[in-house]
Amino acid sequence: MSDDSQGNILQAIDQVQQQVALAAARVGRDPRQIKLVAVTKTVSAETAGQALQGGLKDLGENRVQELLVKYPRLPGARWHLIGHLQTNKVKSVIDKVSLIHSLDSWHLAREIDRRAGELAVSVQVLVQVNVAGELSKYGLAPGEVADFLQDLSKLPNIQVQGLMTIAPRVDRAEEVRPVFRELKQMAEQYHGIAPGISMNMLSMGMTNDYMVAVEEGATLIRVGTALFGPRR
Ligand SMILES: *Cc1c(COP(=O)(O)O)cnc(C)c1O
């Protein structure tokens, strides 16, 4: 671990946090409402550890396998699962993650609830919404969300905290503002839709678009490249 890379990461954390503060200020939000999740996929546990030492407690992985490798090596991290979760992997992660951002089917919800029940834990989740309707992305269509939330409220071991989306890849972040705005509107609409359903968390925004997401109400931003550099 070179001092140099530690320095770079500290600088990058600082830069992102400054941009978050500026974006929040532009719309009169308190920057403390926005949590930076460091996305450590493809990054070594050592490098992820530098982010942890730099004060970022929340780390995100999109693959279960990679999360399980880093998990024992980074005690003190709060883990976020941000990618598609297969039902056969639920058992191995639900006692290790603090938030699953990517709940995208009833089948998965049932399995999470069942395994959580066995362990007598309560699992915090966000419902992933495919706002832009991209065929390549997971997530519910906006029109399916209300019924899904009603159904989820019947599962005793799952606590829905809000919504998550991945915006389409665009050249100018401004182009995805409507996507973030729609997710925020959905959260407002579905607040209190059923018992046990909270809409306090909005996970939206990545390296290319997190400033716009913050302006539109993100409470969790998932940032990899801006912290660790481009992935190979
Ligand atoms: C990889 C990934 C990110 C981070 O992307 P960057 O562009 O590197 O910031 C965020 N969210 C999800 C779901 C991802 O898979």
The ligand as an ORCA input file, in Angstrom:
! r2SCAN-3c Opt
* xyz 0 1
  C     -20.577      0.166    -10.556
  C     -21.805      0.709     -9.956
  C     -21.826      2.015     -9.417
  C     -20.634      2.957     -9.428
  O     -20.359      3.384    -10.730
  P     -19.260      4.529    -11.021
  O     -19.672      5.056    -12.342
  O     -17.932      3.848    -11.045
  O     -19.356      5.539     -9.952
  C     -23.010      2.451     -8.843
  N     -24.110      1.673     -8.805
  C     -24.122      0.427     -9.295
  C     -25.365     -0.368     -9.208
  C     -22.978     -0.089     -9.895
  O     -23.000     -1.342    -10.397
*
